[in-house]
Amino acid sequence: MILEVAILDVLAGQEAEFQRSFAQAQRIITSMPGYVRHRLCRCVERPSRFILLVDWRRIEDHREGFRRSAEYQEWKALLHHFYDPFPTVEHYEEVVLPQQ
């Protein structure tokens, strides 16, 4: 399982509109092969900052499957104009530590 972490800095004053657009856009990501689940969280200290957490089965499901799909163009049209700067997106995999 791969965790996609995207830090989303939304233009001040457009947070409510962003959330409405995200509500519409999330149907796109949930329909993609390899998608498992997602969460959108809003920062308490910086209300214009959100974090998007998406679990994918494989990193390729996000990088090739989603990002190269026709549906991604609709995702971009719905959301990308809200960001300044453009989001930082990283991928993580779980680390299992030995029991002590």
PDB file as gemmi writes it, atoms N, CA and C in Angstrom:
CRYST1    1.000    1.000    1.000  90.00  90.00  90.00 P 1                      
ATOM      1  N   MET A   1       0.858  -1.182   0.000  1.00  0.00           N  
ATOM      2  CA  MET A   1       0.000   0.000   0.000  1.00  0.00           C  
ATOM      3  C   MET A   1       0.896   1.235   0.000  1.00  0.00           C  
ATOM      4  N   ILE A   2       0.517   2.232  -0.775  1.00  0.00           N  
ATOM      5  CA  ILE A   2       1.233   3.502  -0.891  1.00  0.00           C  
ATOM      6  C   ILE A   2       0.325   4.625  -0.394  1.00  0.00           C  
ATOM      7  N   LEU A   3       0.890   5.508   0.412  1.00  0.00           N  
ATOM      8  CA  LEU A   3       0.161   6.683   0.891  1.00  0.00           C  
ATOM      9  C   LEU A   3       0.655   7.907   0.130  1.00  0.00           C  
ATOM     10  N   GLU A   4      -0.230   8.526  -0.612  1.00  0.00           N  
ATOM     11  CA  GLU A   4       0.055   9.800  -1.277  1.00  0.00           C  
ATOM     12  C   GLU A   4      -0.283  10.912  -0.284  1.00  0.00           C  
ATOM     13  N   VAL A   5       0.643  11.841  -0.101  1.00  0.00           N  
ATOM     14  CA  VAL A   5       0.443  12.977   0.791  1.00  0.00           C  
ATOM     15  C   VAL A   5       0.616  14.239  -0.042  1.00  0.00           C  
ATOM     16  N   ALA A   6      -0.445  15.048  -0.126  1.00  0.00           N  
ATOM     17  CA  ALA A   6      -0.404  16.295  -0.886  1.00  0.00           C  
ATOM     18  C   ALA A   6      -0.745  17.451   0.039  1.00  0.00           C  
ATOM     19  N   ILE A   7       0.170  18.400   0.142  1.00  0.00           N  
ATOM     20  CA  ILE A   7      -0.073  19.603   0.930  1.00  0.00           C  
ATOM     21  C   ILE A   7      -0.646  20.643  -0.023  1.00  0.00           C  
ATOM     22  N   LEU A   8      -1.866  21.100   0.276  1.00  0.00           N  
ATOM     23  CA  LEU A   8      -2.619  21.969  -0.616  1.00  0.00           C  
ATOM     24  C   LEU A   8      -2.790  23.348   0.023  1.00  0.00           C  
ATOM     25  N   ASP A   9      -2.080  24.332  -0.483  1.00  0.00           N  
ATOM     26  CA  ASP A   9      -2.255  25.709  -0.024  1.00  0.00           C  
ATOM     27  C   ASP A   9      -3.236  26.393  -0.971  1.00  0.00           C  
ATOM     28  N   VAL A  10      -4.414  26.675  -0.439  1.00  0.00           N  
ATOM     29  CA  VAL A  10      -5.508  27.245  -1.221  1.00  0.00           C  
ATOM     30  C   VAL A  10      -5.464  28.770  -1.092  1.00  0.00           C  
ATOM     31  N   LEU A  11      -5.795  29.442  -2.160  1.00  0.00           N  
ATOM     32  CA  LEU A  11      -5.828  30.906  -2.139  1.00  0.00           C  
ATOM     33  C   LEU A  11      -6.778  31.389  -1.045  1.00  0.00           C  
ATOM     34  N   ALA A  12      -6.310  32.336  -0.247  1.00  0.00           N  
ATOM     35  CA  ALA A  12      -7.114  32.860   0.868  1.00  0.00           C  
ATOM     36  C   ALA A  12      -8.446  33.386   0.353  1.00  0.00           C  
ATOM     37  N   GLY A  13      -9.494  33.045   1.071  1.00  0.00           N  
ATOM     38  CA  GLY A  13     -10.833  33.477   0.702  1.00  0.00           C  
ATOM     39  C   GLY A  13     -11.551  32.525  -0.223  1.00  0.00           C  
ATOM     40  N   GLN A  14     -10.854  31.506  -0.741  1.00  0.00           N  
ATOM     41  CA  GLN A  14     -11.464  30.561  -1.674  1.00  0.00           C  
ATOM     42  C   GLN A  14     -11.622  29.162  -1.065  1.00  0.00           C  
ATOM     43  N   GLU A  15     -11.475  29.063   0.239  1.00  0.00           N  
ATOM     44  CA  GLU A  15     -11.527  27.762   0.903  1.00  0.00           C  
ATOM     45  C   GLU A  15     -12.880  27.064   0.736  1.00  0.00           C  
ATOM     46  N   ALA A  16     -13.965  27.801   0.905  1.00  0.00           N  
ATOM     47  CA  ALA A  16     -15.298  27.185   0.783  1.00  0.00           C  
ATOM     48  C   ALA A  16     -15.552  26.722  -0.649  1.00  0.00           C  
ATOM     49  N   GLU A  17     -15.153  27.528  -1.615  1.00  0.00           N  
ATOM     50  CA  GLU A  17     -15.320  27.142  -3.023  1.00  0.00           C  
ATOM     51  C   GLU A  17     -14.448  25.920  -3.348  1.00  0.00           C  
ATOM     52  N   PHE A  18     -13.234  25.902  -2.812  1.00  0.00           N  
ATOM     53  CA  PHE A  18     -12.352  24.741  -2.993  1.00  0.00           C  
ATOM     54  C   PHE A  18     -13.017  23.483  -2.446  1.00  0.00           C  
ATOM     55  N   GLN A  19     -13.582  23.568  -1.245  1.00  0.00           N  
ATOM     56  CA  GLN A  19     -14.218  22.401  -0.640  1.00  0.00           C  
ATOM     57  C   GLN A  19     -15.405  21.921  -1.471  1.00  0.00           C  
ATOM     58  N   ARG A  20     -16.175  22.846  -2.040  1.00  0.00           N  
ATOM     59  CA  ARG A  20     -17.293  22.451  -2.914  1.00  0.00           C  
ATOM     60  C   ARG A  20     -16.763  21.747  -4.169  1.00  0.00           C  
ATOM     61  N   SER A  21     -15.701  22.290  -4.751  1.00  0.00           N  
ATOM     62  CA  SER A  21     -15.118  21.670  -5.942  1.00  0.00           C  
ATOM     63  C   SER A  21     -14.511  20.317  -5.620  1.00  0.00           C  
ATOM     64  N   PHE A  22     -13.882  20.214  -4.441  1.00  0.00           N  
ATOM     65  CA  PHE A  22     -13.297  18.935  -4.057  1.00  0.00           C  
ATOM     66  C   PHE A  22     -14.389  17.883  -3.866  1.00  0.00           C  
ATOM     67  N   ALA A  23     -15.504  18.284  -3.295  1.00  0.00           N  
ATOM     68  CA  ALA A  23     -16.621  17.345  -3.120  1.00  0.00           C  
ATOM     69  C   ALA A  23     -17.051  16.770  -4.467  1.00  0.00           C  
ATOM     70  N   GLN A  24     -16.999  17.584  -5.487  1.00  0.00           N  
ATOM     71  CA  GLN A  24     -17.338  17.141  -6.838  1.00  0.00           C  
ATOM     72  C   GLN A  24     -16.198  16.290  -7.422  1.00  0.00           C  
ATOM     73  N   ALA A  25     -14.949  16.711  -7.209  1.00  0.00           N  
ATOM     74  CA  ALA A  25     -13.789  16.032  -7.799  1.00  0.00           C  
ATOM     75  C   ALA A  25     -13.513  14.669  -7.175  1.00  0.00           C  
ATOM     76  N   GLN A  26     -13.896  14.476  -5.928  1.00  0.00           N  
ATOM     77  CA  GLN A  26     -13.542  13.213  -5.276  1.00  0.00           C  
ATOM     78  C   GLN A  26     -14.180  12.003  -5.947  1.00  0.00           C  
ATOM     79  N   ARG A  27     -15.283  12.205  -6.651  1.00  0.00           N  
ATOM     80  CA  ARG A  27     -15.889  11.070  -7.381  1.00  0.00           C  
ATOM     81  C   ARG A  27     -14.942  10.557  -8.464  1.00  0.00           C  
ATOM     82  N   ILE A  28     -14.076  11.465  -8.975  1.00  0.00           N  
ATOM     83  CA  ILE A  28     -13.120  11.064 -10.015  1.00  0.00           C  
ATOM     84  C   ILE A  28     -12.083  10.117  -9.427  1.00  0.00           C  
ATOM     85  N   ILE A  29     -11.472  10.540  -8.337  1.00  0.00           N  
ATOM     86  CA  ILE A  29     -10.387   9.735  -7.765  1.00  0.00           C  
ATOM     87  C   ILE A  29     -10.904   8.408  -7.218  1.00  0.00           C  
ATOM     88  N   THR A  30     -12.096   8.409  -6.664  1.00  0.00           N  
ATOM     89  CA  THR A  30     -12.628   7.167  -6.098  1.00  0.00           C  
ATOM     90  C   THR A  30     -12.949   6.121  -7.167  1.00  0.00           C  
ATOM     91  N   SER A  31     -13.060   6.543  -8.412  1.00  0.00           N  
ATOM     92  CA  SER A  31     -13.374   5.618  -9.497  1.00  0.00           C  
ATOM     93  C   SER A  31     -12.124   5.025 -10.161  1.00  0.00           C  
ATOM     94  N   MET A  32     -10.942   5.459  -9.737  1.00  0.00           N  
ATOM     95  CA  MET A  32      -9.711   5.040 -10.404  1.00  0.00           C  
ATOM     96  C   MET A  32      -9.241   3.662  -9.937  1.00  0.00           C  
ATOM     97  N   PRO A  33      -8.730   2.856 -10.874  1.00  0.00           N  
ATOM     98  CA  PRO A  33      -8.168   1.561 -10.485  1.00  0.00           C  
ATOM     99  C   PRO A  33      -7.013   1.757  -9.492  1.00  0.00           C  
ATOM    100  N   GLY A  34      -6.987   0.936  -8.465  1.00  0.00           N  
ATOM    101  CA  GLY A  34      -5.927   1.001  -7.468  1.00  0.00           C  
ATOM    102  C   GLY A  34      -6.206   1.941  -6.315  1.00  0.00           C  
ATOM    103  N   TYR A  35      -7.270   2.752  -6.433  1.00  0.00           N  
ATOM    104  CA  TYR A  35      -7.659   3.639  -5.335  1.00  0.00           C  
ATOM    105  C   TYR A  35      -8.192   2.795  -4.180  1.00  0.00           C  
ATOM    106  N   VAL A  36      -7.806   3.167  -2.942  1.00  0.00           N  
ATOM    107  CA  VAL A  36      -8.295   2.458  -1.762  1.00  0.00           C  
ATOM    108  C   VAL A  36      -9.195   3.365  -0.926  1.00  0.00           C  
ATOM    109  N   ARG A  37      -8.679   4.521  -0.509  1.00  0.00           N  
ATOM    110  CA  ARG A  37      -9.463   5.484   0.286  1.00  0.00           C  
ATOM    111  C   ARG A  37      -8.718   6.815   0.319  1.00  0.00           C  
ATOM    112  N   HIS A  38      -9.434   7.860   0.765  1.00  0.00           N  
ATOM    113  CA  HIS A  38      -8.792   9.171   0.900  1.00  0.00           C  
ATOM    114  C   HIS A  38      -9.390   9.946   2.061  1.00  0.00           C  
ATOM    115  N   ARG A  39      -8.643  10.967   2.483  1.00  0.00           N  
ATOM    116  CA  ARG A  39      -9.095  11.903   3.505  1.00  0.00           C  
ATOM    117  C   ARG A  39      -8.597  13.284   3.114  1.00  0.00           C  
ATOM    118  N   LEU A  40      -9.453  14.288   3.289  1.00  0.00           N  
ATOM    119  CA  LEU A  40      -9.064  15.680   3.128  1.00  0.00           C  
ATOM    120  C   LEU A  40      -9.194  16.325   4.493  1.00  0.00           C  
ATOM    121  N   CYS A  41      -8.101  16.914   4.984  1.00  0.00           N  
ATOM    122  CA  CYS A  41      -8.086  17.541   6.302  1.00  0.00           C  
ATOM    123  C   CYS A  41      -7.687  19.005   6.148  1.00  0.00           C  
ATOM    124  N   ARG A  42      -8.269  19.841   7.017  1.00  0.00           N  
ATOM    125  CA  ARG A  42      -7.971  21.272   6.999  1.00  0.00           C  
ATOM    126  C   ARG A  42      -7.111  21.625   8.206  1.00  0.00           C  
ATOM    127  N   CYS A  43      -6.106  22.448   7.992  1.00  0.00           N  
ATOM    128  CA  CYS A  43      -5.199  22.851   9.056  1.00  0.00           C  
ATOM    129  C   CYS A  43      -5.902  23.819  10.012  1.00  0.00           C  
ATOM    130  N   VAL A  44      -5.757  23.593  11.281  1.00  0.00           N  
ATOM    131  CA  VAL A  44      -6.371  24.437  12.300  1.00  0.00           C  
ATOM    132  C   VAL A  44      -5.647  25.779  12.378  1.00  0.00           C  
ATOM    133  N   GLU A  45      -4.311  25.741  12.366  1.00  0.00           N  
ATOM    134  CA  GLU A  45      -3.530  26.977  12.503  1.00  0.00           C  
ATOM    135  C   GLU A  45      -3.500  27.807  11.225  1.00  0.00           C  
ATOM    136  N   ARG A  46      -3.594  27.147  10.087  1.00  0.00           N  
ATOM    137  CA  ARG A  46      -3.555  27.838   8.789  1.00  0.00           C  
ATOM    138  C   ARG A  46      -4.755  27.384   7.972  1.00  0.00           C  
ATOM    139  N   PRO A  47      -5.911  28.053   8.115  1.00  0.00           N  
ATOM    140  CA  PRO A  47      -7.156  27.572   7.506  1.00  0.00           C  
ATOM    141  C   PRO A  47      -7.161  27.501   5.974  1.00  0.00           C  
ATOM    142  N   SER A  48      -6.165  28.088   5.328  1.00  0.00           N  
ATOM    143  CA  SER A  48      -6.075  27.983   3.872  1.00  0.00           C  
ATOM    144  C   SER A  48      -5.263  26.771   3.439  1.00  0.00           C  
ATOM    145  N   ARG A  49      -4.728  26.013   4.395  1.00  0.00           N  
ATOM    146  CA  ARG A  49      -3.926  24.830   4.085  1.00  0.00           C  
ATOM    147  C   ARG A  49      -4.746  23.571   4.362  1.00  0.00           C  
ATOM    148  N   PHE A  50      -4.694  22.675   3.388  1.00  0.00           N  
ATOM    149  CA  PHE A  50      -5.348  21.374   3.491  1.00  0.00           C  
ATOM    150  C   PHE A  50      -4.295  20.306   3.240  1.00  0.00           C  
ATOM    151  N   ILE A  51      -4.587  19.107   3.682  1.00  0.00           N  
ATOM    152  CA  ILE A  51      -3.734  17.972   3.350  1.00  0.00           C  
ATOM    153  C   ILE A  51      -4.648  16.875   2.798  1.00  0.00           C  
ATOM    154  N   LEU A  52      -4.231  16.324   1.684  1.00  0.00           N  
ATOM    155  CA  LEU A  52      -4.959  15.230   1.053  1.00  0.00           C  
ATOM    156  C   LEU A  52      -4.138  13.966   1.238  1.00  0.00           C  
ATOM    157  N   LEU A  53      -4.756  12.961   1.817  1.00  0.00           N  
ATOM    158  CA  LEU A  53      -4.125  11.658   2.038  1.00  0.00           C  
ATOM    159  C   LEU A  53      -4.882  10.628   1.215  1.00  0.00           C  
ATOM    160  N   VAL A  54      -4.181   9.962   0.312  1.00  0.00           N  
ATOM    161  CA  VAL A  54      -4.820   8.965  -0.553  1.00  0.00           C  
ATOM    162  C   VAL A  54      -4.037   7.671  -0.463  1.00  0.00           C  
ATOM    163  N   ASP A  55      -4.730   6.597  -0.155  1.00  0.00           N  
ATOM    164  CA  ASP A  55      -4.120   5.262  -0.178  1.00  0.00           C  
ATOM    165  C   ASP A  55      -4.338   4.655  -1.558  1.00  0.00           C  
ATOM    166  N   TRP A  56      -3.239   4.203  -2.136  1.00  0.00           N  
ATOM    167  CA  TRP A  56      -3.238   3.512  -3.430  1.00  0.00           C  
ATOM    168  C   TRP A  56      -2.665   2.114  -3.221  1.00  0.00           C  
ATOM    169  N   ARG A  57      -3.103   1.182  -4.025  1.00  0.00           N  
ATOM    170  CA  ARG A  57      -2.543  -0.171  -3.932  1.00  0.00           C  
ATOM    171  C   ARG A  57      -1.060  -0.163  -4.316  1.00  0.00           C  
ATOM    172  N   ARG A  58      -0.734   0.555  -5.397  1.00  0.00           N  
ATOM    173  CA  ARG A  58       0.655   0.640  -5.893  1.00  0.00           C  
ATOM    174  C   ARG A  58       0.935   2.080  -6.302  1.00  0.00           C  
ATOM    175  N   ILE A  59       2.186   2.482  -6.301  1.00  0.00           N  
ATOM    176  CA  ILE A  59       2.540   3.841  -6.705  1.00  0.00           C  
ATOM    177  C   ILE A  59       2.168   4.091  -8.168  1.00  0.00           C  
ATOM    178  N   GLU A  60       2.252   3.050  -8.988  1.00  0.00           N  
ATOM    179  CA  GLU A  60       1.898   3.183 -10.399  1.00  0.00           C  
ATOM    180  C   GLU A  60       0.427   3.524 -10.598  1.00  0.00           C  
ATOM    181  N   ASP A  61      -0.415   3.085  -9.661  1.00  0.00           N  
ATOM    182  CA  ASP A  61      -1.843   3.412  -9.763  1.00  0.00           C  
ATOM    183  C   ASP A  61      -2.054   4.924  -9.713  1.00  0.00           C  
ATOM    184  N   HIS A  62      -1.232   5.617  -8.948  1.00  0.00           N  
ATOM    185  CA  HIS A  62      -1.327   7.074  -8.889  1.00  0.00           C  
ATOM    186  C   HIS A  62      -0.572   7.726 -10.045  1.00  0.00           C  
ATOM    187  N   ARG A  63       0.708   7.384 -10.188  1.00  0.00           N  
ATOM    188  CA  ARG A  63       1.560   8.066 -11.169  1.00  0.00           C  
ATOM    189  C   ARG A  63       1.145   7.810 -12.619  1.00  0.00           C  
ATOM    190  N   GLU A  64       0.917   6.566 -12.953  1.00  0.00           N  
ATOM    191  CA  GLU A  64       0.554   6.259 -14.340  1.00  0.00           C  
ATOM    192  C   GLU A  64      -0.957   6.175 -14.543  1.00  0.00           C  
ATOM    193  N   GLY A  65      -1.616   5.451 -13.649  1.00  0.00           N  
ATOM    194  CA  GLY A  65      -3.054   5.248 -13.813  1.00  0.00           C  
ATOM    195  C   GLY A  65      -3.860   6.528 -13.704  1.00  0.00           C  
ATOM    196  N   PHE A  66      -3.724   7.224 -12.585  1.00  0.00           N  
ATOM    197  CA  PHE A  66      -4.511   8.435 -12.360  1.00  0.00           C  
ATOM    198  C   PHE A  66      -3.954   9.630 -13.130  1.00  0.00           C  
ATOM    199  N   ARG A  67      -2.688   9.916 -12.956  1.00  0.00           N  
ATOM    200  CA  ARG A  67      -2.103  11.132 -13.531  1.00  0.00           C  
ATOM    201  C   ARG A  67      -2.090  11.137 -15.062  1.00  0.00           C  
ATOM    202  N   ARG A  68      -2.126   9.991 -15.674  1.00  0.00           N  
ATOM    203  CA  ARG A  68      -2.116   9.924 -17.146  1.00  0.00           C  
ATOM    204  C   ARG A  68      -3.497   9.640 -17.735  1.00  0.00           C  
ATOM    205  N   SER A  69      -4.502   9.687 -16.897  1.00  0.00           N  
ATOM    206  CA  SER A  69      -5.861   9.372 -17.364  1.00  0.00           C  
ATOM    207  C   SER A  69      -6.566  10.618 -17.889  1.00  0.00           C  
ATOM    208  N   ALA A  70      -7.590  10.395 -18.684  1.00  0.00           N  
ATOM    209  CA  ALA A  70      -8.441  11.496 -19.154  1.00  0.00           C  
ATOM    210  C   ALA A  70      -9.162  12.138 -17.975  1.00  0.00           C  
ATOM    211  N   GLU A  71      -9.496  11.336 -16.978  1.00  0.00           N  
ATOM    212  CA  GLU A  71     -10.195  11.856 -15.799  1.00  0.00           C  
ATOM    213  C   GLU A  71      -9.341  12.865 -15.032  1.00  0.00           C  
ATOM    214  N   TYR A  72      -8.023  12.702 -15.089  1.00  0.00           N  
ATOM    215  CA  TYR A  72      -7.132  13.640 -14.398  1.00  0.00           C  
ATOM    216  C   TYR A  72      -7.276  15.053 -14.958  1.00  0.00           C  
ATOM    217  N   GLN A  73      -7.566  15.173 -16.231  1.00  0.00           N  
ATOM    218  CA  GLN A  73      -7.764  16.497 -16.832  1.00  0.00           C  
ATOM    219  C   GLN A  73      -8.972  17.201 -16.208  1.00  0.00           C  
ATOM    220  N   GLU A  74     -10.013  16.449 -15.920  1.00  0.00           N  
ATOM    221  CA  GLU A  74     -11.181  17.012 -15.241  1.00  0.00           C  
ATOM    222  C   GLU A  74     -10.825  17.397 -13.802  1.00  0.00           C  
ATOM    223  N   TRP A  75     -10.062  16.542 -13.111  1.00  0.00           N  
ATOM    224  CA  TRP A  75      -9.578  16.821 -11.757  1.00  0.00           C  
ATOM    225  C   TRP A  75      -8.807  18.142 -11.741  1.00  0.00           C  
ATOM    226  N   LYS A  76      -7.893  18.285 -12.686  1.00  0.00           N  
ATOM    227  CA  LYS A  76      -7.097  19.517 -12.790  1.00  0.00           C  
ATOM    228  C   LYS A  76      -7.988  20.733 -12.996  1.00  0.00           C  
ATOM    229  N   ALA A  77      -8.937  20.631 -13.888  1.00  0.00           N  
ATOM    230  CA  ALA A  77      -9.833  21.752 -14.189  1.00  0.00           C  
ATOM    231  C   ALA A  77     -10.652  22.155 -12.964  1.00  0.00           C  
ATOM    232  N   LEU A  78     -11.034  21.187 -12.158  1.00  0.00           N  
ATOM    233  CA  LEU A  78     -11.832  21.478 -10.964  1.00  0.00           C  
ATOM    234  C   LEU A  78     -11.007  22.077  -9.828  1.00  0.00           C  
ATOM    235  N   LEU A  79      -9.736  21.686  -9.704  1.00  0.00           N  
ATOM    236  CA  LEU A  79      -8.997  22.000  -8.476  1.00  0.00           C  
ATOM    237  C   LEU A  79      -7.724  22.830  -8.623  1.00  0.00           C  
ATOM    238  N   HIS A  80      -6.993  22.683  -9.695  1.00  0.00           N  
ATOM    239  CA  HIS A  80      -5.643  23.258  -9.742  1.00  0.00           C  
ATOM    240  C   HIS A  80      -5.597  24.781  -9.689  1.00  0.00           C  
ATOM    241  N   HIS A  81      -6.637  25.456 -10.071  1.00  0.00           N  
ATOM    242  CA  HIS A  81      -6.615  26.928 -10.037  1.00  0.00           C  
ATOM    243  C   HIS A  81      -6.731  27.485  -8.619  1.00  0.00           C  
ATOM    244  N   PHE A  82      -6.998  26.642  -7.632  1.00  0.00           N  
ATOM    245  CA  PHE A  82      -7.099  27.086  -6.237  1.00  0.00           C  
ATOM    246  C   PHE A  82      -5.742  27.170  -5.537  1.00  0.00           C  
ATOM    247  N   TYR A  83      -4.697  26.562  -6.092  1.00  0.00           N  
ATOM    248  CA  TYR A  83      -3.450  26.382  -5.365  1.00  0.00           C  
ATOM    249  C   TYR A  83      -2.418  27.478  -5.626  1.00  0.00           C  
ATOM    250  N   ASP A  84      -1.788  27.919  -4.544  1.00  0.00           N  
ATOM    251  CA  ASP A  84      -0.641  28.820  -4.636  1.00  0.00           C  
ATOM    252  C   ASP A  84       0.182  28.686  -3.366  1.00  0.00           C  
ATOM    253  N   PRO A  85       1.341  28.051  -3.473  1.00  0.00           N  
ATOM    254  CA  PRO A  85       1.987  27.485  -4.660  1.00  0.00           C  
ATOM    255  C   PRO A  85       1.362  26.136  -5.036  1.00  0.00           C  
ATOM    256  N   PHE A  86       1.859  25.585  -6.151  1.00  0.00           N  
ATOM    257  CA  PHE A  86       1.379  24.281  -6.577  1.00  0.00           C  
ATOM    258  C   PHE A  86       1.733  23.251  -5.508  1.00  0.00           C  
ATOM    259  N   PRO A  87       0.866  22.288  -5.260  1.00  0.00           N  
ATOM    260  CA  PRO A  87       1.071  21.336  -4.161  1.00  0.00           C  
ATOM    261  C   PRO A  87       2.344  20.505  -4.256  1.00  0.00           C  
ATOM    262  N   THR A  88       2.873  20.227  -3.090  1.00  0.00           N  
ATOM    263  CA  THR A  88       3.928  19.239  -2.939  1.00  0.00           C  
ATOM    264  C   THR A  88       3.245  17.894  -2.758  1.00  0.00           C  
ATOM    265  N   VAL A  89       3.641  16.916  -3.564  1.00  0.00           N  
ATOM    266  CA  VAL A  89       3.043  15.578  -3.478  1.00  0.00           C  
ATOM    267  C   VAL A  89       4.176  14.574  -3.277  1.00  0.00           C  
ATOM    268  N   GLU A  90       4.046  13.757  -2.248  1.00  0.00           N  
ATOM    269  CA  GLU A  90       5.027  12.713  -1.970  1.00  0.00           C  
ATOM    270  C   GLU A  90       4.303  11.404  -1.696  1.00  0.00           C  
ATOM    271  N   HIS A  91       5.048  10.326  -1.819  1.00  0.00           N  
ATOM    272  CA  HIS A  91       4.499   8.982  -1.604  1.00  0.00           C  
ATOM    273  C   HIS A  91       5.262   8.296  -0.477  1.00  0.00           C  
ATOM    274  N   TYR A  92       4.519   7.599   0.362  1.00  0.00           N  
ATOM    275  CA  TYR A  92       5.100   6.928   1.519  1.00  0.00           C  
ATOM    276  C   TYR A  92       4.636   5.482   1.562  1.00  0.00           C  
ATOM    277  N   GLU A  93       5.514   4.646   2.111  1.00  0.00           N  
ATOM    278  CA  GLU A  93       5.113   3.277   2.392  1.00  0.00           C  
ATOM    279  C   GLU A  93       5.360   3.006   3.868  1.00  0.00           C  
ATOM    280  N   GLU A  94       4.533   2.155   4.423  1.00  0.00           N  
ATOM    281  CA  GLU A  94       4.583   1.888   5.855  1.00  0.00           C  
ATOM    282  C   GLU A  94       5.889   1.205   6.244  1.00  0.00           C  
ATOM    283  N   VAL A  95       6.408   1.602   7.365  1.00  0.00           N  
ATOM    284  CA  VAL A  95       7.602   0.998   7.937  1.00  0.00           C  
ATOM    285  C   VAL A  95       7.169   0.164   9.143  1.00  0.00           C  
ATOM    286  N   VAL A  96       7.524  -1.084   9.138  1.00  0.00           N  
ATOM    287  CA  VAL A  96       7.187  -1.944  10.255  1.00  0.00           C  
ATOM    288  C   VAL A  96       8.435  -2.074  11.119  1.00  0.00           C  
ATOM    289  N   LEU A  97       8.316  -1.596  12.339  1.00  0.00           N  
ATOM    290  CA  LEU A  97       9.440  -1.644  13.270  1.00  0.00           C  
ATOM    291  C   LEU A  97       9.339  -2.878  14.155  1.00  0.00           C  
ATOM    292  N   PRO A  98      10.482  -3.453  14.525  1.00  0.00           N  
ATOM    293  CA  PRO A  98      10.427  -4.632  15.399  1.00  0.00           C  
ATOM    294  C   PRO A  98       9.883  -4.266  16.771  1.00  0.00           C  
ATOM    295  N   GLN A  99       9.187  -5.198  17.362  1.00  0.00           N  
ATOM    296  CA  GLN A  99       8.659  -5.020  18.729  1.00  0.00           C  
ATOM    297  C   GLN A  99       9.822  -5.033  19.709  1.00  0.00           C  
ATOM    298  N   GLN A 100       9.725  -4.211  20.748  1.00  0.00           N  
ATOM    299  CA  GLN A 100      10.785  -4.204  21.769  1.00  0.00           C  
ATOM    300  C   GLN A 100      10.271  -4.733  23.067  1.00  0.00           C  
TER     301      GLN A 100                                                      
END                                                                             
